[in-house]
């Protein structure tokens, strides 16, 4: 049986039959029926705006794969820079490719002194780190005369390398500024995640990074590296469709991530757990949520209608971190909240399961990050996913500058009335 769909315009009786491929059909079918016909789809709930070979996500089955590799395998066996190479290039690196990739990233982590001494000093002393990160990412492109050269493969690779290498440096710089601490330069003897933690928290010459904490940071970077066509990635693609340079596009994507409905969810979870206070208060909180008096943060997802596979991985990693740092006092509240919710048909019937944000904030806190840094921590690894989508869009011959249609609901034609007659 052929995989097709037939659409009939009941106004005219005209019909069109088009093929279904991969669960999608071309919107050209609507234009064939009536060039003025539009499909109203706010928030793109049913619209595929692109074809992508980067990330596969099956929310009903709780499946997440990068370039075909299950996230569980990558989390267990890989590291962030190897995953970054995979997302950008489509294949895992060979030994030689991996060695060169690590070397190149490691030796592009420094940022211009004017960025450190002049640009950052222009912020107010209590500026939000994510606001600083967004601004610094956009400004970074102004330091490179070839930033807009996106047609050449070598040049685009150079911009990609710079953004991935310098994002942790910028993030740490924003944090240190907000804390009134001196900047710490990148250390080329450390790996990607250890270098970031060193730039963040180094105080004095005796600072040592626990490998368990480095592993946890690297794991969180892997889990947040890409997640299909979310708000930030869609923003990256829309801006890229205008052939803006990758720094400007990444800053726009980071701005989308800055929104509390996107990248701020794990911060909201921490505030929720702090508000609950103790496990004794969990039943009352659950009752309030069911009565519409509050929200259960960190549960449910636009895409996942099953347990977020990243949440399972993070929950397990949390215990390893707490063995080093001591248990986050909010963990017991989180565990009780999860247990209570998953036994309640109100949440189960609505397919509200813990997502990646439910436990990630607890680990960030244990590692020493203030809640204001949580979204920045999200942006560092997601930079790789954004850049992979940026390059994919440029190579897609079907893509044009993004220009959605609208459904006009305003006033019909009318004549201008002089101000003294209104």
C-alpha positions as CSV (number, residue, x, y, z in Angstrom):
1,X,0.0,0.0,0.0
2,X,1.4,3.3,-1.1
3,X,2.3,5.8,1.7
4,X,0.4,8.9,0.5
5,X,-2.1,11.4,1.9
6,X,-5.0,12.9,0.0
7,X,-6.2,16.3,0.9
8,X,-9.6,17.5,-0.4
9,X,-10.8,21.1,-0.5
10,X,-14.5,20.9,0.3
11,X,-15.0,24.4,-1.0
12,X,-14.1,23.4,-4.6
13,X,-13.9,19.6,-4.6
14,X,-10.3,19.8,-5.7
15,X,-8.0,17.2,-4.3
16,X,-4.3,16.4,-4.3
17,X,-2.5,13.3,-3.3
18,X,1.1,13.5,-2.2
19,X,3.6,11.0,-0.9
20,X,4.5,10.6,2.8
21,X,8.2,10.1,3.5
22,X,9.5,9.6,7.1
23,X,6.2,10.6,8.5
24,X,6.1,13.9,6.7
25,X,4.6,15.4,3.5
26,X,5.4,18.5,1.6
27,X,3.4,21.6,2.3
28,X,3.4,22.2,-1.4
29,X,0.2,20.2,-1.4
30,X,-1.6,23.0,0.2
31,X,-0.3,25.5,-2.3
32,X,-1.4,23.2,-5.1
33,X,-4.9,23.2,-3.8
34,X,-5.0,27.0,-3.3
35,X,-2.0,29.3,-3.4
36,X,-3.6,31.5,-0.7
37,X,-4.3,28.6,1.7
38,X,-2.4,28.5,4.9
39,X,-2.1,26.0,7.7
40,X,-2.3,27.6,11.2
41,X,0.3,26.0,13.4
42,X,1.3,28.2,16.4
43,X,4.6,27.1,18.0
44,X,5.2,24.7,15.0
45,X,3.6,21.8,16.8
46,X,3.0,19.9,13.6
47,X,5.4,21.6,11.2
48,X,8.8,20.2,10.1
49,X,10.8,23.3,9.1
50,X,13.9,21.3,8.0
51,X,15.4,18.0,7.2
52,X,18.2,17.0,9.6
53,X,20.5,14.1,10.1
54,X,21.9,15.2,13.4
55,X,19.7,14.2,16.3
56,X,16.9,11.6,16.4
57,X,14.3,11.9,19.1
58,X,11.3,9.6,19.8
59,X,9.5,11.2,22.7
60,X,6.9,8.4,23.0
61,X,9.5,5.8,23.4
62,X,12.0,7.9,25.3
63,X,14.7,7.5,22.7
64,X,17.5,10.1,22.0
65,X,20.3,9.4,19.5
66,X,23.1,11.6,18.2
67,X,23.9,10.7,14.6
68,X,22.4,7.3,15.3
69,X,24.3,6.6,18.5
70,X,22.1,6.0,21.6
71,X,22.7,8.7,24.2
72,X,23.1,6.0,26.8
73,X,26.2,4.6,25.0
74,X,27.7,8.0,24.4
75,X,27.2,9.0,28.0
76,X,28.9,5.8,29.2
77,X,31.7,5.4,26.8
78,X,32.5,8.7,25.1
79,X,33.5,12.2,26.2
80,X,32.2,15.6,25.2
81,X,34.8,16.6,22.6
82,X,34.4,13.3,20.8
83,X,30.6,13.8,20.8
84,X,31.1,17.3,19.6
85,X,33.2,16.0,16.7
86,X,30.5,13.4,15.9
87,X,27.7,16.1,15.9
88,X,29.7,18.3,13.6
89,X,31.1,15.7,11.2
90,X,28.6,12.9,11.2
91,X,31.1,10.2,12.3
92,X,33.1,9.4,15.4
93,X,36.8,10.5,15.0
94,X,39.7,8.1,14.3
95,X,42.6,8.3,16.7
96,X,44.4,10.8,14.5
97,X,41.3,12.9,13.9
98,X,40.5,12.9,17.6
99,X,44.1,14.0,18.6
100,X,44.1,16.8,16.1
101,X,40.6,17.9,17.1
102,X,41.5,18.0,20.8
103,X,44.7,19.9,20.1
104,X,42.8,22.5,17.9
105,X,40.1,23.1,20.5
106,X,42.6,23.3,23.4
107,X,44.8,25.9,21.5
108,X,41.8,28.1,20.7
109,X,40.5,28.7,24.2
110,X,42.2,32.1,24.8
111,X,40.1,35.2,24.1
112,X,41.4,38.6,23.1
113,X,42.6,40.8,26.0
114,X,40.3,43.6,24.9
115,X,37.4,41.3,25.5
116,X,38.6,40.6,29.0
117,X,39.8,44.1,30.0
118,X,37.4,46.4,28.2
119,X,34.2,44.7,27.1
120,X,33.5,42.8,30.3
121,X,34.3,45.8,32.5
122,X,31.5,47.6,30.8
123,X,28.9,45.5,32.5
124,X,27.2,46.5,35.8
125,X,28.7,44.6,38.8
126,X,25.5,42.5,39.3
127,X,24.8,41.8,35.6
128,X,23.3,38.3,35.0
129,X,26.0,35.9,33.7
130,X,23.7,34.7,30.9
131,X,23.1,38.2,29.7
132,X,26.9,38.7,29.7
133,X,27.4,35.5,27.8
134,X,24.9,36.4,25.1
135,X,26.5,39.8,24.6
136,X,30.1,38.4,24.7
137,X,29.2,35.7,22.1
138,X,27.9,38.3,19.7
139,X,30.9,40.6,20.3
140,X,33.4,37.8,19.8
141,X,32.7,37.9,16.0
142,X,33.9,41.5,15.8
143,X,37.4,40.4,16.7
144,X,37.8,38.3,13.5
145,X,37.8,39.8,10.1
146,X,36.8,36.5,8.5
147,X,33.8,36.0,10.8
148,X,31.3,36.6,7.9
149,X,33.2,34.3,5.5
150,X,30.7,31.4,5.8
151,X,30.9,30.1,2.2
152,X,34.4,28.6,2.6
153,X,34.6,25.3,4.4
154,X,37.9,26.1,6.1
155,X,36.8,29.5,7.3
156,X,33.5,28.1,8.7
157,X,35.4,25.4,10.5
158,X,37.7,28.0,12.0
159,X,34.7,30.0,13.4
160,X,33.1,26.8,14.7
161,X,36.4,25.9,16.4
162,X,36.6,29.3,18.0
163,X,33.1,29.3,19.4
164,X,33.4,25.8,20.8
165,X,36.8,26.4,22.3
166,X,36.0,29.9,23.7
167,X,32.5,29.3,25.1
168,X,33.8,27.9,28.4
169,X,36.3,30.7,28.7
170,X,33.6,33.3,28.2
171,X,31.3,31.5,30.6
172,X,34.0,31.4,33.3
173,X,34.9,35.0,32.6
174,X,31.3,36.1,33.2
175,X,31.1,34.1,36.4
176,X,34.4,35.5,37.8
177,X,33.3,39.0,37.0
178,X,30.0,38.6,38.7
179,X,31.9,37.3,41.8
180,X,34.5,40.0,41.8
181,X,37.3,37.5,41.2
182,X,40.3,37.8,38.9
183,X,40.1,35.9,35.6
184,X,41.8,32.6,35.3
185,X,43.4,31.9,31.9
186,X,42.8,28.6,30.1
187,X,45.3,25.8,30.9
188,X,46.3,23.8,27.9
189,X,47.4,20.8,30.0
190,X,43.8,20.1,31.1
191,X,40.9,18.6,29.1
192,X,37.9,20.5,28.1
193,X,35.7,20.0,31.2
194,X,38.6,20.1,33.7
195,X,39.8,23.4,32.1
196,X,36.4,24.9,32.5
197,X,36.1,24.0,36.2
198,X,39.6,25.3,36.7
199,X,38.8,28.6,35.1
200,X,35.6,28.8,37.2
201,X,36.8,27.9,40.7
202,X,40.5,28.2,40.9
203,X,41.6,30.1,44.0
204,X,45.3,29.8,44.8
205,X,48.0,27.4,43.6
206,X,46.8,24.4,45.6
207,X,43.4,24.1,43.7
208,X,42.9,20.5,42.5
209,X,40.0,19.2,40.3
210,X,38.4,16.0,41.5
211,X,38.2,13.6,38.4
212,X,34.7,12.5,39.5
213,X,33.5,16.1,39.3
214,X,35.2,16.5,35.9
215,X,33.5,13.4,34.7
216,X,30.1,14.7,35.8
217,X,30.7,18.0,34.1
218,X,31.7,16.2,30.9
219,X,28.6,14.0,31.1
220,X,26.3,17.0,31.5
221,X,27.9,18.6,28.5
222,X,27.2,15.4,26.4
223,X,23.6,15.3,27.5
224,X,23.0,18.9,26.6
225,X,24.9,19.0,23.3
226,X,21.9,18.8,21.1
227,X,18.2,18.2,21.3
228,X,16.6,18.5,17.8
229,X,14.5,21.5,16.8
230,X,14.0,23.2,20.2
231,X,13.5,27.0,20.5
232,X,17.2,27.8,20.6
233,X,18.2,25.6,17.7
234,X,15.3,26.8,15.6
235,X,16.4,30.4,16.3
236,X,20.0,29.4,15.2
237,X,18.6,28.1,12.0
238,X,16.3,31.1,11.3
239,X,19.2,33.6,11.8
240,X,21.5,31.4,9.8
241,X,19.1,31.3,6.9
242,X,19.8,35.0,6.5
243,X,23.5,34.0,6.2
244,X,24.4,35.9,9.4
245,X,27.8,35.0,10.8
246,X,27.8,32.1,13.3
247,X,28.7,34.4,16.3
248,X,25.5,36.5,15.7
249,X,23.4,33.4,15.1
250,X,24.8,31.7,18.3
251,X,24.1,34.9,20.3
252,X,20.5,34.8,19.1
253,X,20.2,31.1,19.9
254,X,21.6,31.8,23.4
255,X,19.1,34.6,23.8
256,X,16.3,32.1,23.2
257,X,17.9,29.8,25.7
258,X,18.0,32.6,28.2
259,X,14.2,32.5,28.4
260,X,12.8,30.8,31.5
261,X,10.6,28.5,29.5
262,X,13.6,27.1,27.6
263,X,16.9,27.1,29.4
264,X,15.8,28.2,32.8
265,X,13.9,25.1,33.8
266,X,16.5,23.6,36.0
267,X,16.8,26.8,38.0
268,X,13.0,26.7,38.4
269,X,13.3,23.2,39.8
270,X,15.8,24.3,42.5
271,X,13.5,27.2,43.5
272,X,10.6,24.7,43.7
273,X,12.5,22.2,45.8
274,X,13.7,25.0,48.1
275,X,10.1,26.2,48.4
276,X,8.9,22.7,49.4
277,X,11.6,22.5,52.0
278,X,11.3,19.0,53.4
279,X,9.9,15.7,52.4
280,X,7.0,16.2,54.9
281,X,5.7,19.0,52.7
282,X,5.7,17.0,49.5
283,X,2.1,15.6,49.8
284,X,0.7,19.1,50.3
285,X,2.6,20.4,47.4
286,X,1.4,17.7,45.1
287,X,-2.2,18.4,46.2
288,X,-1.7,22.1,45.4
289,X,-0.4,21.2,41.9
290,X,-3.4,19.0,41.2
291,X,-5.7,21.8,42.4
292,X,-4.1,24.2,40.0
293,X,-2.3,26.2,42.7
294,X,1.3,25.5,41.5
295,X,3.4,23.9,38.9
296,X,5.5,20.7,39.1
297,X,8.8,21.9,37.5
298,X,11.1,19.4,35.9
299,X,8.3,17.1,34.9
300,X,6.9,16.7,31.4
301,X,8.3,17.9,28.1
302,X,7.1,19.2,24.8
303,X,8.5,16.1,23.1
304,X,8.9,13.4,25.7
305,X,5.8,11.5,26.6
306,X,7.9,9.0,28.5
307,X,10.8,9.1,30.9
308,X,13.5,11.5,29.5
309,X,16.5,9.2,28.9
310,X,18.8,12.0,30.0
311,X,17.1,12.2,33.4
312,X,17.9,8.5,34.0
313,X,21.5,9.1,33.3
314,X,21.8,12.2,35.4
315,X,20.0,10.7,38.3
316,X,22.6,7.9,38.4
317,X,25.5,10.4,38.0
318,X,24.2,12.5,40.9
319,X,25.0,9.8,43.4
320,X,28.7,9.7,42.3
321,X,28.9,13.5,42.6
322,X,27.3,13.5,46.1
323,X,29.9,10.9,47.3
324,X,32.5,13.6,46.7
325,X,30.7,16.8,47.6
326,X,28.3,15.5,50.2
327,X,24.6,15.0,49.5
328,X,22.6,18.0,48.4
329,X,19.9,18.5,51.1
330,X,17.3,18.9,48.3
331,X,17.9,15.4,46.9
332,X,15.6,13.8,49.4
333,X,12.9,16.2,48.5
334,X,13.4,15.5,44.8
335,X,13.4,11.8,45.3
336,X,10.2,11.9,47.4
337,X,8.6,14.3,44.9
338,X,9.4,11.9,42.0
339,X,8.2,8.9,43.9
340,X,4.9,10.5,44.9
341,X,4.2,11.9,41.4
342,X,4.9,8.6,39.6
343,X,2.5,6.8,41.9
344,X,-0.3,9.3,41.2
345,X,-2.5,8.7,38.1
346,X,-3.0,12.4,37.8
347,X,0.6,12.8,36.5
348,X,1.0,9.3,34.9
349,X,-2.1,9.7,32.8
350,X,-0.8,13.0,31.6
351,X,2.5,11.4,30.8
352,X,4.4,13.8,33.1
353,X,7.7,12.2,33.9
354,X,11.0,13.7,35.1
355,X,13.0,15.4,32.4
356,X,16.7,16.3,32.3
357,X,16.2,19.5,34.3
358,X,14.8,17.7,37.3
359,X,18.2,16.4,38.6
360,X,20.7,18.5,36.6
361,X,20.3,21.6,38.9
362,X,21.1,19.4,42.0
363,X,24.4,18.4,40.4
364,X,25.2,21.9,39.3
365,X,24.7,23.1,42.9
366,X,26.8,20.3,44.3
367,X,29.6,21.3,41.9
368,X,29.5,24.8,43.3
369,X,27.6,26.7,40.6
370,X,25.1,29.4,41.6
371,X,21.7,29.1,40.0
372,X,22.4,32.2,37.9
373,X,25.0,30.1,36.0
374,X,22.7,27.2,35.2
375,X,21.6,28.5,31.7
376,X,25.2,29.4,30.9
377,X,26.2,25.8,31.6
378,X,23.5,24.7,29.2
379,X,24.8,27.1,26.5
380,X,28.4,25.8,26.5
381,X,27.7,22.3,25.1
382,X,24.6,23.4,23.1
383,X,26.9,25.6,21.1
384,X,28.1,22.5,19.4
385,X,24.6,21.4,18.4
386,X,23.8,24.9,17.2
387,X,26.9,25.0,15.0
388,X,26.1,21.6,13.6
389,X,22.7,22.8,12.6
390,X,24.1,26.0,11.2
391,X,26.4,24.1,8.9
392,X,23.7,21.7,7.9
393,X,21.3,24.5,7.0
394,X,24.0,26.1,4.8
395,X,24.5,22.9,2.9
396,X,20.7,22.2,2.4
397,X,19.7,23.3,-1.1
398,X,16.0,23.3,0.0
399,X,16.6,26.0,2.6
400,X,15.8,29.7,1.8
401,X,15.7,32.6,4.2
402,X,13.1,31.9,6.8
403,X,9.9,33.8,6.2
404,X,6.8,32.3,7.9
405,X,3.4,33.3,6.6
406,X,0.8,34.8,9.0
407,X,-3.0,34.6,9.5
408,X,-4.1,38.2,9.5
409,X,-6.8,38.9,12.0
410,X,-6.7,42.7,12.1
411,X,-9.0,45.4,10.9
412,X,-9.9,45.4,7.2
413,X,-9.2,48.4,4.9
414,X,-10.2,51.8,6.3
415,X,-9.5,55.5,5.6
416,X,-7.3,57.8,7.6
417,X,-9.1,60.3,9.9
418,X,-7.5,63.6,10.9
419,X,-6.6,63.8,14.5
420,X,-9.0,66.6,15.3
421,X,-11.9,64.5,14.0
422,X,-11.2,61.3,15.9
